[in-house]
Amino acid sequence: MRKEGMMWRECEEKRKIAISDEAFQVAGFSPEEALVVEAVPGVILIGRESPLITARKPLMEVFDALGIEPNEVEALMRGGRR
């Protein structure tokens, strides 16, 4: 199955996803560069370094502007547990 620059491939052990060189180039990445892949429920993040931290940085800046400390945000993200 092919959808917008990605191809799903079945293999014996698990599913894999292949992303075309063209899709990487459109996203601003060179097909040869080393990238980090991180997954959270519902999302696969790909970036040069720590894509999850990069993706949540604008949100953390909003919390900071509201006077909410990073440790409070982290506690909320863990379900209210400290």
ABEGO torsion letter per residue (X at the ends): XBBGGBBBBBBAABBBBBBBAAAAAAAGBBAABBBBBBBBBGBBBBBABGAAAAAAAAAAAAAAAAGBBAAAAAAAAAGGBX
